[in-house]
Amino acid sequence: MGLLDRLLRRRVPDGEGVPLAPALAAHRAAQAGRDPRALLDACAFVVLDTELTGFDPRRHALVSIGAVRLSGLEILPGQSFYSLVRPQGDVPRDASLVHRLTAAGLEEAPGEAEVLERFLHFLGDAIIVGHHVDLDMGFLNAASRRRLGGPLEAPCIDTLRLAMAFEEKRLAAGGRAGEAESLDYTLPALCRRFGLPQFAAHDARADALAAAYLFVYLARKSARGRPLGLDGLWRAGRAWWR
Amino acid sequence: MRASDPSQQPETVQAFLAGVPPFDRLPSLDLAALAAAGRVSLYLAGEAVPVGRDFVCCVQRGGVRLRRPGDLPGRDDVRGEGECFGQTCDLGNGQDGEGWEATALEDTFLVRLPREVFVAVCRRQPFVAGYFADALSPAARDAQPAGPTGCPDPSDGDYLFTRLAGEVASRGLADVPRGPDLRRAARVMEAGQVGSVLVREAGGAVIGIVTDRDLRRAVATGMALDATVETLMSAPVAAIEAKTPCFEALLSMTGSGIRHLLVTRDGEPAGMVTASDLLLAHGRSPMALLRAARRAGDATDLRAISQGLRPLAASLVARGAPAAAVSGIVTLLAEQVLARLLALLEKRCGPSPAPCRWLLLGAAGRREMLPGTGLSLAAVPDDGGDPIVGRAARTYLQALLPMLGEELAALGLRAPGSHLVLGDPRALVPLEGFALDGDPLDHEASLEGFDARPLGGRDEAGPAPAVATGEVFPFGLAASWLRAAASRPAPLGVYRGRLMERDGGSCEALDVLARGSRPVTALARLSALVWCVAPTGTVFRLNALGSLGVVPAATAARAVEAFAFFQSERLQALLTGRESSGREEAPLAPGTLSPRRRHALRAAFAAVEDLRLALLARLDVKEGEHGPA
């Protein structure tokens, strides 16, 4: 069993005392049996972004999820997901200033469980992609453990790590490898640097779409015109799987 | 809140399509349907982009090069951001997109719209298909051109309220004393080219008026023409003060059932205003300016009229008049001003010792003047074979032409490129010795003679006096000029804010006259020489080339559309750009052009390129028939 397979099968402990929800069971069934050598063009991806009330999954909460589906490396803007999430606690003023979502504005939004179930249905068998995706997944998994009885099983690809690897390689080819660390790797900065369309920042829908463009760009650049499999992408960008 | 409705989701793609013509004019539901069905793909620089039957592609970032299999690289086409290609899209040559090869020029994001969704939108909104089928149609162009500066409000319905009777009244008053018969009154009206005559007492007081309608009625009722004017005149004469608004004058006429009003200044007769004057003045009618030009009493009057050319053109454009109509009217007015100016000069200097024909050259000869275009003229004396009279006439004209030049400059009808010539300019071109060196457009001034048209007359028959004397215009020479003019490819279009040439070069500025109108004019003029097309208008010449089978009729028709597009762009630039740039025809900055204008520009250049290649191919055949040039 290869490293990738082991990573794919690695499990995080299920939520204690919460029965496995049917939506999560269906999600796990849809994600089972993935071929790590599948070509990217044959895979489905869902690029997501979340807006949060802070950075600690134990103290803070999700306030919105935005996602867009890709068929292979083709973005399907018509197949997207967006939902606000009613948080348990307060929405700090600093967070509201960033994403402009306030506690009052979220009062009518559905709760975590409902949004998660709908998101898992939208996700289907797709692989999750995100920019600094471990932060998003930290919150999604924490919520899923609380509400659905366990974490998500979809493998994740981080466009931040892909971008770092890409820049490192690009600069190394020019003899400037040391400069890679000093570059700005925020999503808007990368989009600007690579000449990608610009979208409104700190809107989960727009950020998800921006990350989708970034992912397609980095994946196609890594493939350099050749067919690329999931394992190849992993090697090219040292993707982060869980 | 859950935004699960697909039409609410792809806002970013929808926002992109909302800026891409022709989708920018779609109702929001159709736009949302297109965006929801769209797919975004990335092609890396140099990668082949599939151009199939299944999708219409819009370039979101980057660009693609399109090539028809078997074509030389010079026939490539390029699509930049905000532009479309693929099935159902016109690729600039009236061809279907299928079979074309597309290559990404750089890393390129495409929004691909599925054919079935696109076709469904086209069925609901026919203008979408029309945009791709005919990029140069008015419907496909920018909906509302930028309002030219100095242009009156298109809905100037208040014109009658703001203009005064004194401003539109004719200054010349025809009058007769008490006593003469109706014949005399009619002769006075005819001599003054007016529709009424005042009857005055010996002391000058106006006691009545006889109008052309009165005379008509007299003839119809069998009144003796030797009756005195007093028997027919209307009295007293209705009069208004010059400061009265036109609207009140019109009310006065309609209320009294009359058509003529005497306009007075401080109680003294100062002019006559008719119902026609008032209606013609409404909306700055070109007919009012024409009439004013015919009646102008001095250079000051003519200056006022020529100063009205630009506002008139702006007004016509604002009302949706095509550039061809505007240039036709501007030429007509300039011609009328010139005719009146020549009459005034003759009054000042005396008549010419021999009859003189005045030929309008260049844009005036082709009836394609735009505001700011100078008049190029030739004076051709007809000495009747008498050398002494001929010499006297030339001496007279040599003295007259500088004066005429000064007057035209004062009227704003001389430009750096316009010139006054003594003698027929076509006869002045040394046919055998005249060799084109480089770009024949550099010799525009010499070749403008072949657009000659007599002042106030129809097009000149025959390209040169040599033809009139039975000689055939040297085919080889005309063909070599045409070949030289057709040797320079038309630009490809605008890509990434630069004007792209077909050889891969590019530049930052677009001179619409130099790269658009003038090459078409030159090709049409020289083709007319080669294929003996007599009338001078570029559109007429192009249509003639199509109907004679010199080039395919569709090629000629598209060249006509391209010429209309270039002229329209020039007109817009002339009306909007002079104040800001300080130049009559400032080059366009390609980077500022909207995708819709880029689309039309590419189609227009493609039409010129097709014309050029068709003429070259036809020249090969014709030269084969005549032997080498």
Interface residues (C-beta under 8 A of the other chain):
Chain A: S71 L73 E74 I75 L76 P77 G78 Q79 S80 F81 Y82 S83 L84 E108 A109 P110 V115 R118 F194 G195 L196 P197 F199 R205 A206 L209 A212 Y213 V216 Y217 R220 K221 R224 G225
Chain B: M1 R2 A3 S4 P6 Q9 P10 E11 T12 V13 F16 A35 A36 A37 G38 R39 V40 S41 L42 L44 E47 Q60 R61 G62 D107 F109
